[in-house]
Amino acid sequence: MTATTTAPVAAAPVHTVKQPSARLRAWATRAPLLPALIFMIVVTQLPFVATLVISFFDWNSLYPDARRFTGIDNYQQVLTDADLRQSVWTTILLTVAVVVVSLVLGLVLALLLDRRFKGRGVVRTLLIAPFLVVPVAAALLWKHVLYNPEYGLLNGLLHYVGGPQPDWISNTPLLAVEASLVWQWTPFMMLILLAGLQSRDQQQMEAARVDGASDWQIFRYLTLPHLRRYLELGALLGSIYIVQNFDAVFTITSGGLGTANLPYTVYQSFYQAHENGLASAAGVLVVIGSIIIATFALRVVSSLFREEVGRA
């Protein structure tokens, strides 16, 4: 017998597909967003950087050759000038009054709309309508249709019952601006709080009713604590926008009678006094204040998302 030997067979090479790195995959998912990001930087950040640079100069557009670097002098003037300090106080007062009243009225309307009744969809649409009106148009509506002492609706109603005929804007200028803003921002607060009401745990509500809890007790111990985050969110978002409000002040009072807030003062400094540096410094302070408020608003929004995910 002869022994036969077999030659070893070489293993076929295995071709492995190289997987893309995590960094490459991350860039592939973010690449479609780059054009939008570049656009946002060009439209928003570059003008802000230019405003920040101008705020360090004494720059009057009537005398462009006389501009000079002054450091933080413009910021010191904004914080120490009596008129500018008054505009800051007016901004705070206007913002607090509008936000608080809008939240209270929005909560009342949200509680009413949370109940089932015939025509609820129509009523909800009508209540949302003021928020959809262009701000300048809303201010003109209040100035001419309601406040006008000659043909305004308010004085017409008072004349019908034999009451006085006041000049609303002259007698109560800041209140006139606040009323128009409350009318426009109450639907926004209502929508946020209505969303909060409709996210309540209905089983918990039914259990409380079975245990004999009254409507007030349910609202006090269940509904109101549940709405705390939504109230904070409404207050923060409302504050961000109302701090920057210009339309109502400009349209109704033209900044007179003690109603000039900080955005209107920036407008006066830039377009009327032509003080580019001073107006830029005031504008930067407004942006910083808005960023601080927006930071808290984002934290509230993220906490709401976490609560919803945890509940799901």
C-alpha positions as a Markdown table, in Angstrom:
| # | Residue | x | y | z |
|---|---|---|---|---|
| 1 | Met | 0.0 | 0.0 | 0.0 |
| 2 | Thr | 1.2 | 3.4 | -0.8 |
| 3 | Ala | 0.4 | 6.4 | 1.4 |
| 4 | Thr | -1.1 | 9.3 | -0.4 |
| 5 | Thr | -0.6 | 12.8 | 0.9 |
| 6 | Thr | -2.8 | 15.8 | 0.2 |
| 7 | Ala | -1.4 | 19.3 | -0.1 |
| 8 | Pro | -3.0 | 21.8 | 2.3 |
| 9 | Val | -5.6 | 24.0 | 0.7 |
| 10 | Ala | -5.0 | 27.7 | 1.2 |
| 11 | Ala | -7.9 | 29.6 | 2.8 |
| 12 | Ala | -9.6 | 32.1 | 0.6 |
| 13 | Pro | -9.0 | 35.7 | 1.5 |
| 14 | Val | -11.9 | 37.3 | 3.4 |
| 15 | His | -12.7 | 40.8 | 2.3 |
| 16 | Thr | -14.1 | 42.9 | 5.1 |
| 17 | Val | -16.1 | 46.1 | 4.4 |
| 18 | Lys | -14.6 | 49.0 | 6.3 |
| 19 | Gln | -17.3 | 50.7 | 8.3 |
| 20 | Pro | -17.3 | 54.5 | 8.3 |
| 21 | Ser | -16.2 | 56.1 | 11.5 |
| 22 | Ala | -18.6 | 57.6 | 14.0 |
| 23 | Arg | -17.3 | 61.1 | 13.2 |
| 24 | Leu | -17.9 | 60.6 | 9.5 |
| 25 | Arg | -21.5 | 59.4 | 10.1 |
| 26 | Ala | -22.1 | 62.4 | 12.4 |
| 27 | Trp | -20.9 | 64.7 | 9.7 |
| 28 | Ala | -23.0 | 62.9 | 7.1 |
| 29 | Thr | -26.2 | 63.5 | 9.1 |
| 30 | Arg | -25.4 | 67.1 | 9.8 |
| 31 | Ala | -24.3 | 68.1 | 6.3 |
| 32 | Pro | -27.8 | 68.8 | 5.0 |
| 33 | Leu | -28.2 | 71.4 | 7.9 |
| 34 | Leu | -25.0 | 73.3 | 7.0 |
| 35 | Pro | -26.6 | 75.6 | 4.4 |
| 36 | Ala | -29.3 | 76.6 | 6.9 |
| 37 | Leu | -26.7 | 77.1 | 9.6 |
| 38 | Ile | -24.5 | 79.3 | 7.4 |
| 39 | Phe | -27.6 | 81.3 | 6.4 |
| 40 | Met | -28.5 | 81.9 | 10.1 |
| 41 | Ile | -25.0 | 82.9 | 11.0 |
| 42 | Val | -24.9 | 85.4 | 8.1 |
| 43 | Val | -28.3 | 86.9 | 8.8 |
| 44 | Thr | -28.2 | 87.0 | 12.7 |
| 45 | Gln | -24.7 | 86.6 | 14.1 |
| 46 | Leu | -22.7 | 88.8 | 11.8 |
| 47 | Pro | -25.0 | 91.8 | 12.3 |
| 48 | Phe | -24.8 | 91.2 | 16.1 |
| 49 | Val | -21.0 | 91.2 | 15.9 |
| 50 | Ala | -21.1 | 94.4 | 13.9 |
| 51 | Thr | -23.5 | 96.0 | 16.5 |
| 52 | Leu | -21.2 | 94.8 | 19.3 |
| 53 | Val | -18.2 | 96.5 | 17.7 |
| 54 | Ile | -20.1 | 99.7 | 17.0 |
| 55 | Ser | -21.2 | 99.8 | 20.7 |
| 56 | Phe | -17.6 | 100.5 | 21.7 |
| 57 | Phe | -17.4 | 103.7 | 19.5 |
| 58 | Asp | -18.6 | 107.2 | 19.9 |
| 59 | Trp | -20.2 | 107.3 | 16.5 |
| 60 | Asn | -22.7 | 109.8 | 15.3 |
| 61 | Ser | -23.8 | 109.2 | 11.8 |
| 62 | Leu | -24.1 | 113.0 | 11.2 |
| 63 | Tyr | -20.3 | 113.3 | 11.9 |
| 64 | Pro | -18.9 | 110.0 | 10.5 |
| 65 | Asp | -15.3 | 111.3 | 10.5 |
| 66 | Ala | -15.4 | 112.1 | 14.2 |
| 67 | Arg | -16.0 | 108.6 | 15.4 |
| 68 | Arg | -13.6 | 107.3 | 18.1 |
| 69 | Phe | -13.1 | 104.3 | 20.3 |
| 70 | Thr | -14.5 | 104.9 | 23.8 |
| 71 | Gly | -14.5 | 101.4 | 25.3 |
| 72 | Ile | -17.5 | 100.8 | 27.7 |
| 73 | Asp | -18.5 | 104.5 | 27.9 |
| 74 | Asn | -21.6 | 103.9 | 26.0 |
| 75 | Tyr | -22.7 | 101.1 | 28.3 |
| 76 | Gln | -22.0 | 103.3 | 31.3 |
| 77 | Gln | -24.1 | 106.0 | 29.8 |
| 78 | Val | -27.0 | 103.5 | 29.1 |
| 79 | Leu | -26.9 | 102.4 | 32.7 |
| 80 | Thr | -26.5 | 105.8 | 34.3 |
| 81 | Asp | -28.5 | 108.2 | 32.0 |
| 82 | Ala | -31.8 | 109.1 | 33.7 |
| 83 | Asp | -34.0 | 108.8 | 30.6 |
| 84 | Leu | -32.5 | 105.4 | 29.7 |
| 85 | Arg | -32.9 | 104.1 | 33.3 |
| 86 | Gln | -36.6 | 105.3 | 33.1 |
| 87 | Ser | -37.0 | 103.3 | 29.8 |
| 88 | Val | -35.5 | 100.2 | 31.5 |
| 89 | Trp | -38.0 | 100.6 | 34.4 |
| 90 | Thr | -40.9 | 101.1 | 31.9 |
| 91 | Thr | -39.8 | 98.0 | 30.0 |
| 92 | Ile | -39.9 | 95.9 | 33.2 |
| 93 | Leu | -43.2 | 97.3 | 34.3 |
| 94 | Leu | -44.8 | 96.8 | 30.9 |
| 95 | Thr | -43.4 | 93.2 | 30.7 |
| 96 | Val | -44.5 | 92.2 | 34.2 |
| 97 | Ala | -48.0 | 93.7 | 33.9 |
| 98 | Val | -48.7 | 92.2 | 30.5 |
| 99 | Val | -47.3 | 88.7 | 31.3 |
| 100 | Val | -49.1 | 88.4 | 34.6 |
| 101 | Val | -52.5 | 89.6 | 33.4 |
| 102 | Ser | -52.2 | 87.5 | 30.2 |
| 103 | Leu | -51.4 | 84.4 | 32.2 |
| 104 | Val | -54.4 | 84.9 | 34.5 |
| 105 | Leu | -56.8 | 85.5 | 31.7 |
| 106 | Gly | -55.3 | 82.7 | 29.6 |
| 107 | Leu | -55.7 | 80.3 | 32.6 |
| 108 | Val | -59.4 | 81.2 | 32.9 |
| 109 | Leu | -60.0 | 80.8 | 29.2 |
| 110 | Ala | -58.1 | 77.5 | 29.1 |
| 111 | Leu | -60.2 | 76.1 | 32.0 |
| 112 | Leu | -63.4 | 77.1 | 30.2 |
| 113 | Leu | -62.2 | 75.5 | 26.9 |
| 114 | Asp | -61.2 | 72.4 | 28.7 |
| 115 | Arg | -64.8 | 71.6 | 29.2 |
| 116 | Arg | -67.0 | 70.0 | 26.5 |
| 117 | Phe | -69.8 | 72.3 | 25.1 |
| 118 | Lys | -71.4 | 72.9 | 21.8 |
| 119 | Gly | -69.4 | 75.1 | 19.5 |
| 120 | Arg | -66.2 | 74.7 | 21.4 |
| 121 | Gly | -64.1 | 74.6 | 18.2 |
| 122 | Val | -65.6 | 77.8 | 16.9 |
| 123 | Val | -65.0 | 79.6 | 20.3 |
| 124 | Arg | -61.4 | 78.4 | 20.4 |
| 125 | Thr | -60.8 | 79.7 | 16.9 |
| 126 | Leu | -62.3 | 83.1 | 17.8 |
| 127 | Leu | -60.2 | 83.3 | 20.9 |
| 128 | Ile | -57.0 | 82.5 | 19.1 |
| 129 | Ala | -57.6 | 85.2 | 16.4 |
| 130 | Pro | -56.1 | 88.2 | 18.3 |
| 131 | Phe | -52.7 | 86.5 | 18.4 |
| 132 | Leu | -52.8 | 86.1 | 14.7 |
| 133 | Val | -53.3 | 89.8 | 14.0 |
| 134 | Val | -50.3 | 91.7 | 12.8 |
| 135 | Pro | -48.9 | 93.7 | 15.8 |
| 136 | Val | -49.1 | 97.1 | 14.1 |
| 137 | Ala | -52.6 | 96.4 | 12.9 |
| 138 | Ala | -53.6 | 95.4 | 16.4 |
| 139 | Ala | -52.2 | 98.6 | 17.9 |
| 140 | Leu | -54.0 | 100.7 | 15.2 |
| 141 | Leu | -57.2 | 98.8 | 16.0 |
| 142 | Trp | -57.0 | 99.7 | 19.7 |
| 143 | Lys | -55.8 | 103.3 | 19.0 |
| 144 | His | -58.6 | 104.3 | 16.5 |
| 145 | Val | -61.4 | 101.8 | 17.0 |
| 146 | Leu | -61.4 | 101.7 | 20.8 |
| 147 | Tyr | -59.5 | 104.6 | 22.3 |
| 148 | Asn | -60.4 | 107.5 | 19.9 |
| 149 | Pro | -62.2 | 110.1 | 22.0 |
| 150 | Glu | -64.4 | 111.2 | 19.1 |
| 151 | Tyr | -65.6 | 107.9 | 17.5 |
| 152 | Gly | -64.0 | 105.2 | 19.7 |
| 153 | Leu | -66.1 | 102.2 | 20.8 |
| 154 | Leu | -65.2 | 102.7 | 24.5 |
| 155 | Asn | -66.5 | 106.3 | 24.6 |
| 156 | Gly | -69.5 | 105.3 | 22.5 |
| 157 | Leu | -70.5 | 102.8 | 25.2 |
| 158 | Leu | -69.9 | 105.3 | 27.9 |
| 159 | His | -72.0 | 107.9 | 26.0 |
| 160 | Tyr | -74.8 | 105.3 | 25.7 |
| 161 | Val | -75.0 | 105.0 | 29.5 |
| 162 | Gly | -74.4 | 108.7 | 30.1 |
| 163 | Gly | -70.8 | 108.4 | 31.3 |
| 164 | Pro | -67.8 | 110.6 | 30.8 |
| 165 | Gln | -65.8 | 110.8 | 27.6 |
| 166 | Pro | -62.1 | 110.4 | 28.6 |
| 167 | Asp | -59.1 | 110.6 | 26.3 |
| 168 | Trp | -57.8 | 107.1 | 27.1 |
| 169 | Ile | -54.4 | 107.5 | 25.6 |
| 170 | Ser | -53.7 | 110.9 | 27.3 |
| 171 | Asn | -55.1 | 109.9 | 30.7 |
| 172 | Thr | -53.7 | 106.4 | 31.0 |
| 173 | Pro | -51.0 | 106.0 | 28.3 |
| 174 | Leu | -49.1 | 103.0 | 29.8 |
| 175 | Leu | -52.4 | 101.2 | 30.6 |
| 176 | Ala | -53.6 | 101.8 | 27.1 |
| 177 | Val | -50.4 | 100.1 | 25.7 |
| 178 | Glu | -50.7 | 97.2 | 28.2 |
| 179 | Ala | -54.3 | 96.6 | 27.4 |
| 180 | Ser | -53.6 | 96.2 | 23.7 |
| 181 | Leu | -50.7 | 93.8 | 24.4 |
| 182 | Val | -52.8 | 91.8 | 26.9 |
| 183 | Trp | -55.5 | 91.4 | 24.3 |
| 184 | Gln | -52.9 | 90.0 | 21.8 |
| 185 | Trp | -51.0 | 87.8 | 24.1 |
| 186 | Thr | -53.8 | 86.2 | 26.2 |
| 187 | Pro | -54.5 | 83.6 | 23.4 |
| 188 | Phe | -50.9 | 82.6 | 23.4 |
| 189 | Met | -51.0 | 81.9 | 27.1 |
| 190 | Met | -54.3 | 80.2 | 26.7 |
| 191 | Leu | -52.9 | 77.7 | 24.1 |
| 192 | Ile | -49.9 | 76.8 | 26.3 |
| 193 | Leu | -52.1 | 76.2 | 29.4 |
| 194 | Leu | -54.8 | 74.4 | 27.5 |
| 195 | Ala | -52.1 | 72.0 | 26.3 |
| 196 | Gly | -51.1 | 71.5 | 29.9 |
| 197 | Leu | -54.6 | 70.8 | 31.0 |
| 198 | Gln | -55.1 | 68.2 | 28.3 |
| 199 | Ser | -52.0 | 66.4 | 29.4 |
| 200 | Arg | -53.3 | 65.7 | 32.9 |
| 201 | Asp | -53.6 | 62.2 | 34.2 |
| 202 | Gln | -57.4 | 61.6 | 33.8 |
| 203 | Gln | -57.3 | 58.5 | 36.1 |
| 204 | Gln | -55.9 | 60.6 | 38.9 |
| 205 | Met | -58.6 | 63.2 | 38.4 |
| 206 | Glu | -61.3 | 60.6 | 38.5 |
| 207 | Ala | -59.9 | 59.0 | 41.6 |
| 208 | Ala | -59.9 | 62.4 | 43.3 |
| 209 | Arg | -63.6 | 62.9 | 42.4 |
| 210 | Val | -64.5 | 59.5 | 43.7 |
| 211 | Asp | -62.8 | 60.3 | 47.0 |
| 212 | Gly | -65.0 | 63.3 | 47.3 |
| 213 | Ala | -62.7 | 66.1 | 46.3 |
| 214 | Ser | -64.4 | 69.4 | 45.2 |
| 215 | Asp | -63.6 | 71.2 | 42.0 |
| 216 | Trp | -61.6 | 73.8 | 43.9 |
| 217 | Gln | -59.5 | 71.1 | 45.7 |
| 218 | Ile | -58.8 | 69.3 | 42.4 |
| 219 | Phe | -57.7 | 72.6 | 40.9 |
| 220 | Arg | -55.6 | 73.6 | 43.9 |
| 221 | Tyr | -53.8 | 70.3 | 44.6 |
| 222 | Leu | -53.8 | 68.6 | 41.2 |
| 223 | Thr | -54.3 | 71.0 | 38.3 |
| 224 | Leu | -52.2 | 73.9 | 39.5 |
| 225 | Pro | -49.1 | 71.9 | 40.5 |
| 226 | His | -49.3 | 70.1 | 37.1 |
| 227 | Leu | -49.5 | 73.5 | 35.3 |
| 228 | Arg | -46.5 | 75.0 | 37.1 |
| 229 | Arg | -44.1 | 74.1 | 34.2 |
| 230 | Tyr | -46.5 | 75.4 | 31.6 |
| 231 | Leu | -47.1 | 78.7 | 33.6 |
| 232 | Glu | -43.3 | 79.1 | 33.7 |
| 233 | Leu | -42.9 | 78.4 | 30.0 |
| 234 | Gly | -45.7 | 80.9 | 29.1 |
| 235 | Ala | -44.2 | 83.6 | 31.4 |
| 236 | Leu | -40.7 | 83.1 | 30.0 |
| 237 | Leu | -41.7 | 83.1 | 26.3 |
| 238 | Gly | -44.0 | 86.0 | 26.8 |
| 239 | Ser | -41.3 | 88.0 | 28.5 |
| 240 | Ile | -38.8 | 87.3 | 25.7 |
| 241 | Tyr | -41.2 | 88.9 | 23.1 |
| 242 | Ile | -42.7 | 91.7 | 25.2 |
| 243 | Val | -39.3 | 92.9 | 26.4 |
| 244 | Gln | -38.6 | 93.6 | 22.7 |
| 245 | Asn | -42.0 | 95.0 | 21.8 |
| 246 | Phe | -41.8 | 98.1 | 19.7 |
| 247 | Asp | -45.0 | 98.2 | 17.6 |
| 248 | Ala | -47.6 | 99.0 | 20.3 |
| 249 | Val | -45.5 | 101.8 | 21.9 |
| 250 | Phe | -44.6 | 103.4 | 18.6 |
| 251 | Thr | -48.2 | 103.1 | 17.2 |
| 252 | Ile | -50.3 | 104.1 | 20.2 |
| 253 | Thr | -48.2 | 106.7 | 22.0 |
| 254 | Ser | -45.1 | 107.3 | 19.9 |
| 255 | Gly | -43.1 | 106.8 | 23.1 |
| 256 | Gly | -44.6 | 109.8 | 24.8 |
| 257 | Leu | -46.2 | 110.3 | 28.2 |
| 258 | Gly | -43.7 | 108.0 | 29.9 |
| 259 | Thr | -44.3 | 104.9 | 27.7 |
| 260 | Ala | -40.9 | 104.8 | 26.0 |
| 261 | Asn | -39.5 | 101.3 | 26.6 |
| 262 | Leu | -35.9 | 100.3 | 25.9 |
| 263 | Pro | -36.6 | 99.2 | 22.2 |
| 264 | Tyr | -38.2 | 102.5 | 21.5 |
| 265 | Thr | -35.3 | 104.3 | 23.2 |
| 266 | Val | -32.9 | 102.4 | 20.9 |
| 267 | Tyr | -35.0 | 103.6 | 18.0 |
| 268 | Gln | -34.8 | 107.2 | 19.2 |
| 269 | Ser | -31.1 | 107.1 | 19.7 |
| 270 | Phe | -30.4 | 105.5 | 16.3 |
| 271 | Tyr | -32.9 | 107.1 | 13.9 |
| 272 | Gln | -33.6 | 110.4 | 15.6 |
| 273 | Ala | -30.4 | 111.3 | 17.5 |
| 274 | His | -28.2 | 109.4 | 15.0 |
| 275 | Glu | -26.1 | 108.0 | 17.9 |
| 276 | Asn | -25.1 | 104.7 | 16.5 |
| 277 | Gly | -22.7 | 103.8 | 19.3 |
| 278 | Leu | -25.2 | 104.5 | 22.1 |
| 279 | Ala | -28.1 | 102.8 | 20.3 |
| 280 | Ser | -25.9 | 99.7 | 19.7 |
| 281 | Ala | -24.9 | 99.5 | 23.4 |
| 282 | Ala | -28.6 | 99.7 | 24.4 |
| 283 | Gly | -29.5 | 97.1 | 21.8 |
| 284 | Val | -26.7 | 94.7 | 23.0 |
| 285 | Leu | -28.1 | 95.0 | 26.6 |
| 286 | Val | -31.6 | 94.1 | 25.3 |
| 287 | Val | -30.2 | 91.0 | 23.5 |
| 288 | Ile | -28.3 | 89.9 | 26.6 |
| 289 | Gly | -31.4 | 90.2 | 28.7 |
| 290 | Ser | -33.4 | 88.3 | 26.1 |
| 291 | Ile | -30.7 | 85.5 | 26.0 |
| 292 | Ile | -30.8 | 85.2 | 29.8 |
| 293 | Ile | -34.6 | 84.8 | 29.8 |
| 294 | Ala | -34.4 | 82.4 | 26.8 |
| 295 | Thr | -31.9 | 80.2 | 28.6 |
| 296 | Phe | -34.4 | 79.7 | 31.4 |
| 297 | Ala | -37.2 | 79.1 | 28.9 |
| 298 | Leu | -35.1 | 76.4 | 27.1 |
| 299 | Arg | -34.5 | 74.7 | 30.5 |
| 300 | Val | -38.3 | 74.6 | 31.2 |
| 301 | Val | -39.0 | 73.2 | 27.7 |
| 302 | Ser | -36.4 | 70.5 | 28.2 |
| 303 | Ser | -37.8 | 69.6 | 31.6 |
| 304 | Leu | -41.3 | 69.4 | 30.0 |
| 305 | Phe | -40.0 | 67.0 | 27.3 |
| 306 | Arg | -38.4 | 64.8 | 29.9 |
| 307 | Glu | -41.6 | 64.6 | 31.9 |
| 308 | Glu | -43.6 | 63.7 | 28.8 |
| 309 | Val | -41.1 | 61.0 | 27.9 |
| 310 | Gly | -41.1 | 59.6 | 31.5 |
| 311 | Arg | -44.9 | 59.6 | 31.5 |
| 312 | Ala | -45.0 | 57.7 | 28.2 |
